[in-house]
Amino acid sequence: MAWLIPFSNLTPAQQDAVQMDTRNHKAIIGGPGAGKTLVLLHRLNLLYHRAGDKADAVHLFVYTNTLKEFIRAGNDMLDVPDECIGTFDKWCADVYRAHIAETLPRIEKPHDFERTARRGKKSSRTLPRTGGTLDFEAIRAGAYQAIADNLLKTPVFEYVLVDEAQDLDVKAIDALKRIARHVTVCMDGNQQLYESGVSEIDALAGLGLARHNAALLSAFRCNPMVTQLAAQFVTDARRREEFLRQATNANMDRATPLLYLSSGFEDEKARLTEMVRLRLSYGDTIAVLFPTQRQVHGFANGFADAGIEVSVQKRDEPIDFASPVPKLMTYHQGKGLTFDSVFLPRLDQGSFQGAMQTRINNMLFVGISRAIKWIFMSGTNGRLIGPLTELAQRDNHAFLETQLADGAEGMFGGGAIDAAVPATPDDFGLD
């Protein structure tokens, strides 16, 4: 796996971060591509050996199963067993089962009868949907209580490392400090996707630190136009300038990122298919990111109908990162990953519901900063999310090409934007 490189190939700042002492807890900050996950993996390897090669003495917590599988796919360069890498929620679930109850709590979701009727399917109003989804908040609360009640023999670990710590909450930081003699966290506030996520100040305070111990800079090597595009969604001016300063632009083909304003759903799907085929012909690694899991699975079916093989995370079948096929996932699942080309379709107002509406800029920043070479964004003309509408109206020609579908009507109608050659519609059959 190209991104996992030997320790000798790390930058001096990355090597210093790997080898920091463990007398106190440590905090590392850095933007996308700065090498935070690389540092954590090599530091995990170092501490694993320091702990006598004991798998139960060290643990790296990552935020998603997708990132876990991404890391495990390239772990053959290190000596650390795969079981030393997992998600925080999985660990909390194991603690809950061992000390609270064997059955994990769930949130029941009643059947949406009106939606079923709209789809023309039969339903029974006397048979509510059972099972629901796991109540992760309750599971975490149970694990925290087990720790507070001394039901676990602590410390559980000698060393704990945490990636994407900005999306944990204050209670999680406190729990980690209780279960390990030493904690190292990596974080980037610009990539925070959850309202409950901890701020850098609160994370540092929770670890008993006055400031971060290492800042990883000048390692985001990508198309400079991707850097410029990502920076548009950092709302804090100081952080935006800091991100632009730390970015290192690679010497590569500089294809301009594309924003496609479609005439409708079918037109957008057709353009997406066309451009994925094009980037596959270039030999690119590809990710297609969506706001919701339902869109991931719907478009996976659509790509299959169009003759394009894709990979999607399933319950008992992780994404195969050794395979060259495009990877479909949500923005949250894409955190920490990198690809040559990244596609961000369905950037319409209706795709971002509930709490996502307050995190749109962060989600776009995360999505765009997954790309090394090129970005494709698309949505329906006249229905775009607010931040993208604002961007399309600004002077962005230095880093973004905007195309308007032939016959599209709406905000950008009237020839102000380059017209695109219409693609043949291809039914993705989402419903």
N, C-alpha and C positions, 0 to 999 in steps of 0.2 A: 504494500500500500504506500503510495508516493509520499503522503503527508507525514508518515511516521519515519523519522530519520534518526540516524545514530546520534548519541550524545555529542560526539566530536564535531558533528555538523551544526549543532545549535549555535546561536549567537552568544557572545560573551555574557550578555545580560540574562539570557535564558539559562545558561550553564550556572551562573551565580544563583539564580532563583532555585534551580534544582538542588543545589548544595547548601542552601541556608540551614543554619543550625535548628535544633528542635527544643531549645531551652524555653522558648515562648511560642505561643500560637503565631501563625504567619498569615498574612493577607497579600495577594497578588492581584493587581489590576492590569487591564489591557483590553484593547479593542479587538474586533473580529480579525482573525488571522494573525494575531500577535504571538501565538504559540502557547497560549495558556494550557490547553489540553496536552500539548507536547511536554511542557514542563511538568505537569502533574504526573504524566505517565513515567517519565524518567525519574522523578522524585519518588514515585511509588516503587519503582524498581530498586532504587537506592535504599529506601527504608525497609523494603521486604528483606533484603540481604542483611541490613543492620539488625533486624529482628530475628535473625537466625533462620531465614527462609521458612518462616511459619505463616501459612496462609491465613490463619485466624488472628494474626497480630496486626494486619494492615488492611485497609479498605479504601477504595476510591468510589465515592458516590457521584454518579452522574444523574442528570435530570430526567432522561427519557430512555426507554428500552432501545429506541433506534440508535441513539448515540452509544449505548452500551455495546450493541452489535457492531457498530462502525469501528469502535475501539478494539473489540475482540478479534475482528477480522484482520487487524494488523498487528496483533499482540505477539506474533511469533518472533519478533525482534527482541522481546524482553523475556525475562525469566519468571515473571509474575503469573501465577495460575489465574485462569479466567474467573474463578469464584471470588477473587479479590476485587472484582469490578461489578457494581450493581447500582440499582436506583435506591434513593432514600425511601421512597414509598414501599418498595418491596421489603426493605429491612424492617420498616415499621409494621408491615403486615405480618411478618414472621414473629415479631415481638408480641403483637396483638394475639396471634393464635397461641403462642406459648404461655402467655401470662394473663390474658383477659378472657378470651373465648375462642373456641375452635372455628366458629363461623364468623366471618367478617361482616360488619354492618353494611347495608346497602340502602340506596335511595330509590324508593319505588317510583316508577314512572307510569302513570295511568295511560291507557291506550287512547290515542287521538282518533276518536270515531269519525269526526268531521273530515279529517284528512284522508282516512281510509275510504270514506264515501266519495270524496272528490276524485279518487283514483279509480272508482268503479269497482271496488272490492267489497265482498260481503264481510260483515262483522257482527259480533254479538255484544250488545251493550251490557250484558250480564257477566261477561268474561273479561275482567281487567287484565292488563299485561302484568306479569309477575317477574320477579328477578331483579329488575332495575340495574343500576350501576353501583359500583363500589363507592362507599362514602369515605373518601380519602381523608377528609377533615376529621371524621370520627375515629378513623384508624390511627391517624397521627396523635390525636388527643389521648387515645388509649395507650399508645406507646410512651408518650410523655409521662402519663400517670404511672405507668409501670416503672419508669426510671425514677420518678420522684418518690415512689413508695419502696425503692430499693429492692425491687423484685428481680433485677438483673445484678449479677456480680460485676461490679465496675472496678477498673476500666474494662470494657468489653474489648477494646482495641488498644494497641500501643500507639498507632498512628492512623489518623483519618484524613483523607484529602477530599475536597469537594469542588466539583466543577459547576459553573453557573450558579454560584451561591446567591446572586441577586434575586433569584426566584424562590428562595426559601424564606421563611418568616423568622422573626426574632426567637420564637419558642424553639424552632428547629436548630438555630445556632446554639442556643443554650443546651439543648439535648446533646448535640454533638460534642460540646465541651465537657459534658458530664460522662460520656461513654468512652472518651479517648484521652490518653495522656497528652497527646499533641494533635492539633488540628491545623491544616493548611487549606485556605480557601482561595479560589480564583473567582473574579467577578467583573462585570461590566454593566454599569447602570443603564447604558443606552440600549441594552438588549433585554431589559426587564419586561416580561410579558404578563405578569400577574400583579394585580393591585396590592395583594398581600405581601409582595416581595419586600425584602429588607433593603434599606438604603445603605450606602457604603458607610456612613457615619454610625448607624446603628449596628451594622455588622462588626465594625471595628470595636465599638464599645462592648458588644457582647463577648468579644474575644479578649477584652482587656488591653486593647491596643490604642495608641493615640493617633497612629497613621499607618498607611499600608507599608509593607516591607519591600515590595518590588513593583516597579511599573514597567511592563513590557512594551517597548516602542519600536517603531521602524521595522515592522515585520509583516505588514499586510501587503503582500505582493500580488497585485492584480492590475487589470486594465484601469488606467487612471480615470476613465469616464465612469466606471463602476463605483470608484471611490467618490467621485463628485456627486453621482446620483444618490448613493447611500447617505451622504452628508446632508442632503436636502430634508431628510426626515429626522434629523437630530434637532429638536426644538430649542434646546439651550445653546445660545450663541457661543459661550465659552467651551462647552463640550464639543460643539461642531468644529471649531477652530482647532481644538486639541486633536480631534480625530483626523482632520486633514493633515496636520503636521506630522502625526505618527505614521501615516500611510506611506508605504514604499511602493512605487509603481514599477511593475515588471516590464521588461523589454519583450513585447509580444505583439501579435496582430491586434490592432486597436479597433475592433468593431464597435460601432455606436449602439448603446442600449436602445431598445425599441419599445415605444408605447403604441399599442394598436387600439383604436377606437372603433369598435365593431358596430354594424347595423342591427345586431341582435344576437341572440344566443347561438343559433346555428352558424352564423358567420364567424363568431368568435371561436367556436370549436374547430371549424375548418382551418382557420388561420393558425391556431395552436398546433394542430396535427401537421400542417405543412412545415412549420418552423421547427418542430421537434425532429421531423424527418431530415431536414436540412442540417441541423447541428449533429445528428447522428452520423450523417455522411462525412462530417469533418472529424469524426472520431472522438467527440466530446463526451465526457461524463455529464449526465443530465439529472437535475431534480426539477419536479413540478410541484409547487407548494400551493396549498389551498387553506382557506380559513377554517373549514370544517371537515370532519372525518367523513361525513356523508358525501361530500364532493369528491374526496379522494377515491372512494370505492365506486362512485358513479362514473367518474372519468376513467378509472381503470378498466371498467367494462367497455367504455366507449373506445379507448385506445385498442383494446383487444378486437373490437368489431372493425376497427380501421386497419388491422393487421400489424399493429405495433405492440411488441411484448414489453410489459412494464413489471416492476416489482413494488409490492405494497406490504407494509407490516401487518401480519396476521397473528392471532392469539398464539398459535403453536407453530408458526412459520415466520421467523425473522427475515428481514430484508437481507438479501445476499449482496453484500457490497463488493464481492469479487466479480460479480456479473456486470457486463457493460450496459445492460438495459436501463432505461430511465427509471428513476425512483420517484414514486408518488407519495407525498406525506403532507401533514399540516405544518404550519409555520413553527409550532411548538416542537414537533418532532424533528424539524430541521436544525434546531439550535446546535451549534458546535460542529456542524458538518460543512464541507466545502465541495464544490463541483465546478466543472469548467463553465457550463451554462445553466442558468436557473430561470425557470418560467413561473410567472406569477399571474395566473388567469383569474377571472371572476372578481375583478376589483370593483364590484358594484356595491351600492349602499346596502342592498338586501343580504349580502354575504356576511356582513359584520354585524352581529346582533349582540345585545346585552352588554356585558363588561368589555367585549372586544372593541366596542365603539370608542372607548376611552384610551385604547392602546394601539390604535391603528398606525400611528407614526412609528412606534417601537416595532410593531410586526413587520412593517415595510422595511425598516432598517435591518432587522434580522434577516428577512428574505433576500434582500438585495446583496447584503454582505456575505451571503453564502457563495456568491459567484466569483470566479477568478477571471474569466474571459468576457462573458456576455450576459445580458439580462433582457428578457422579454416580459413585458407587462401588458395586460389587456383587460378591457371592460366594455360595457355597452355605452355608446355615446349618449350623453345626457343623464346617465345614471351613475357616473363614477363617484367613488368616495371623495369626501371633501379635500383631503390633502393632495390627492392626485389631480383633482380639478384645478386646484391652486397652482400646482407645479406646471400643468399644461398651459396655463395662462401666462407664466413667467418666461423670461428669456432663458431658454434652456438648450439652445441649439448646440452649445459647446459639448454637451454630454448626453443628449437625448434626441432621438429621432421620433417624431410623432406622425403616425399615419392614420388617415381617416378612411374608413371603408367606403367603397363606391355606393352611393345611395343612402348613406347614413344621415339621419336627421337628429338635430339636437343642438347642444351648446356650441359645438365646433363645426357646424354645417356652414356652407358658404365659401369653401375653397381656401380658408386661411391656413389649412394644414395639408401636407402632401397626401394625395389620394393613393390608396393601395390598390393593386390589382386584385380583384375579388377572387377568393378561393372557392372551390366547389364545396358546398355544404356536406357534412358527414355526420350522420345521426349518432350521437353518443348514448342515446337511450337511458338518460339518468332516471327516468321514472317508468 
